[in-house]
Amino acid sequence: MSSNRAKRCLIVTAVEAERDAFDRGVAQLPEELRTSVTLLVGGVTAAVAAAKTAIALARAPYDVVVSAGIGGVFPESGQLGDLLIAERIIAADLGADGPEGFQSVEELGFGTTVIGALPLDALKAVGGRDAVRGDLLTVSTGTGTAERAAWLRTRYPGAVGEAMEGYGVAVAAAQFELPIAEVRAASNLVGPRDRSAWRIGEALSTLTAAAAPIVEGLLR
């Protein structure tokens, strides 16, 4: 990171509700840290998020990028309201299918589907609950069946959750040689789609609680 200017952090969320939740946490920070944070609504899906993140990075200098929001948690890994922190960001369904099974873009020889993430080691717990660390999957179609969830867990045994934008934000950050972190507050379980069981409000509260320690850990 540059030593001749203040560190700057770009936080990318998919939607305004996530941005607002994170902003409520940032508002609790000292002014010198608040002014070093830019919040961007990057849109839904990896492609849209990648494009908007790249535009933002081209327009202003940053030192670190964070993909933040809510997402799904695998029941074996955590529970609703938990904060999920990526150790790796993986494009889980980017590739080709066929009689021999799914092959990732990486296996096809066309690039990489795995990007390493900042571990945010200082962030141990949020709201009295331990943070959950592991691989965060980026999917183009949200999981809605037990069969799909089982396939993802078999293929990616280190996965703790899924969302739709992390890999796109990470690819954009990589183009500018910037470190990337991804955090997700668990709003639903990865598996059969049941909107009545979602806990979006609780997840947004977790995101608010995590915002200040995330920024402090990155910029101090």
C-alpha angles and dihedrals in degrees: 000000000000116000098195098067140032115284113256128204128200114205113196122196129175099229140018095254090061091045091051092048092052091044091056088060094044089053089069092062127095114271095253090060096041091055091051092060126083119190117208128187097217100180135240123304129032096266095054092043092050093052095048093044092051091050091052093048091050092053100050139017118258134174102203138014129211127194104207136175145089127306148148126300125207107241091230091058107043148326140261112293095028121132111237118204121195122234088176131010112219132189093221102188103027106120141052134305127210146137090299091053134252120335121191124227086254092054089048090055097244102116140297131310096187126074123179117236135209106265097220087215094177092063102084103154142005123203091353093305126109117250115246116230129196142090117330114209124216111210131183091210119040114238114258106164138059090235093057092046091051091050091052093048092049094049095040107030092172093058119120100173150349139231136157109245113040098092092049093052090046093052091052092049090050091055087061093041092243128146117250134208128186126200128178129186108215111245099160143012119259104245137054109021110249113160092185089066096051117114102199095154092053091048092051089051089053090051090052092050092049098047100081097046090046093053093042091051092051101041106033 
